[in-house]
Amino acid sequence: MPHNVEIKAVASDFERQKQIAESLSDEPAKQIEQEDIFYHTPHGRLKLRIVSPDYGELIYYEREDACGPKPSHYLVYKIESPAVLNSLLSSALDVRGVVRKKRILYLAGQTRIHLDEVEELGSFIELEVVMQAGQSIDAGRQIAVDLMTRLGIRDEDLIHNAYIDLLTKE
């Protein structure tokens, strides 16, 4: 299963962190609106990410609920009819909740930097260090820690769980 090392934090200074992310990015930022529909599962998290009426991704991931850089194992399946898949999944599984966000995506080396405005929650920053073949989790953690320092992410800004957990208070 592919994996990355990631952190999620409250954006303590969204505009300043955005400027820093822009300076670190290898290419222009991408603006993305996403709707993530989460379904109840016995373990891990399953979400349907809708990006447009004709594009989405079914994403399953397993990640420890802990602060700081942590590994996340995931599978992604790209789809062309997210509404149809949501209808099917909603018929078979209970919907846990929906997360709507406006995301600015920056690519800095092997790291995806997300600056998110999450409906009903506020402003956040995520780092996803996409692990390369043979690269250790410790190496990914070190990359994340370095970027946290450069972006001004403090330990007290870190959150341990997913947006859906914050919204549903689970």
C-alpha positions in Angstrom: 0.0 0.0 0.0 1.5 3.4 -0.9 2.3 5.6 2.1 3.3 9.1 3.2 4.3 10.9 6.3 1.9 13.7 7.2 0.9 16.3 9.7 -2.2 18.5 10.1 -2.2 21.8 12.0 -4.3 24.8 12.7 -2.9 27.6 10.5 -1.6 30.1 13.0 -1.0 32.8 10.3 -2.7 31.6 7.1 -1.5 34.5 4.9 2.1 34.3 6.1 2.2 30.5 5.8 0.7 30.9 2.3 3.5 33.2 1.3 6.1 30.8 2.7 4.5 27.9 0.9 4.6 29.8 -2.4 8.3 30.5 -2.0 9.0 26.8 -1.3 6.8 25.5 -4.2 8.3 24.0 -7.3 5.4 25.2 -9.5 2.4 27.5 -9.3 -0.3 26.7 -6.7 -3.5 24.9 -7.6 -6.8 26.1 -6.2 -9.1 23.1 -5.6 -12.6 22.9 -4.1 -13.3 19.5 -2.6 -16.2 17.7 -1.0 -15.2 14.6 1.0 -18.1 12.2 1.9 -17.0 9.8 4.6 -18.6 6.4 5.2 -18.6 4.3 8.3 -16.1 1.4 8.1 -14.9 -1.1 10.6 -11.3 0.3 10.5 -9.5 3.0 8.6 -11.3 5.8 6.8 -13.1 5.6 3.5 -14.1 8.8 1.7 -15.4 9.8 -1.7 -13.6 13.0 -2.8 -15.7 14.9 -5.3 -13.7 17.5 -7.2 -16.2 18.1 -10.1 -19.4 16.4 -11.4 -17.2 14.2 -13.7 -14.2 13.6 -11.5 -13.6 12.1 -8.1 -11.5 9.7 -6.1 -12.4 6.9 -3.7 -9.8 7.0 -1.0 -9.2 4.5 1.8 -6.5 5.3 4.4 -5.2 4.1 7.7 -3.4 6.5 9.9 -2.8 6.7 13.6 -4.6 9.5 15.4 -1.5 11.2 16.9 0.1 14.7 16.7 3.2 15.2 14.8 4.6 13.5 11.6 3.0 10.1 11.3 2.8 7.5 8.5 -0.4 7.2 6.5 -1.1 4.2 4.2 -3.6 4.8 1.5 -5.3 3.5 -1.7 -6.8 5.8 -4.3 -9.2 4.9 -7.1 -10.1 7.6 -9.7 -13.7 7.8 -10.9 -15.6 9.7 -13.5 -19.1 9.5 -12.0 -18.8 10.5 -8.3 -22.6 11.0 -7.9 -23.3 7.5 -9.1 -20.7 6.0 -6.8 -22.0 8.0 -3.8 -25.4 6.7 -4.5 -24.1 3.1 -4.5 -21.9 3.6 -1.4 -24.7 5.5 0.5 -27.0 2.5 -0.1 -24.5 0.0 1.3 -22.8 2.1 4.0 -23.9 4.7 6.5 -22.6 8.2 5.7 -20.5 9.4 8.6 -20.4 13.1 7.4 -19.2 15.5 4.8 -16.2 17.8 4.7 -16.2 20.7 2.3 -13.0 22.7 1.8 -11.2 25.1 -0.4 -7.6 23.9 -0.8 -4.5 25.6 -2.1 -2.0 22.9 -3.2 1.7 23.6 -3.4 4.3 21.0 -4.4 7.7 21.3 -2.7 10.0 18.5 -3.6 8.3 15.3 -2.6 5.9 17.1 -0.3 2.4 18.3 -0.9 1.6 21.4 1.2 -2.1 22.0 1.6 -3.6 25.3 2.9 -7.2 24.5 3.6 -10.2 26.6 4.4 -12.6 24.0 5.9 -16.3 24.9 6.1 -17.4 25.1 9.8 -13.9 24.5 11.1 -11.5 27.3 9.9 -8.0 27.4 8.4 -5.5 24.6 8.5 -2.2 23.5 6.9 -1.3 19.9 6.0 2.0 18.4 4.9 2.1 15.1 3.0 5.6 13.8 2.4 5.1 11.3 -0.4 7.5 8.5 0.4 9.8 7.2 -2.3 10.7 3.5 -2.8 13.1 2.4 -0.1 12.9 5.7 1.8 12.5 5.3 5.6 9.7 6.7 7.6 12.3 8.5 9.7 13.5 10.3 6.6 9.9 11.4 5.8 9.5 12.6 9.4 12.7 14.7 9.1 11.4 16.3 5.9 8.1 17.1 7.6 9.8 18.5 10.7 12.1 20.8 8.5 9.0 22.1 6.6 7.1 22.6 9.9 10.0 24.8 11.1 10.1 26.8 7.8 6.3 27.3 7.7 6.1 28.3 11.4 4.1 25.3 12.5 4.4 25.0 16.2 3.8 21.8 18.2 0.8 23.4 19.9 -0.8 24.0 16.4 -0.8 20.3 15.6 -4.0 18.3 15.6 -4.1 14.5 15.9 -7.2 13.6 13.9 -9.0 14.2 10.6 -11.4 17.0 9.7 -14.3 14.6 9.8 -13.4 13.8 13.4 -13.5 17.5 14.3 -16.8 18.0 12.6 -18.5 14.9 14.1 -16.6 15.3 17.5 -15.7 11.5 17.4 
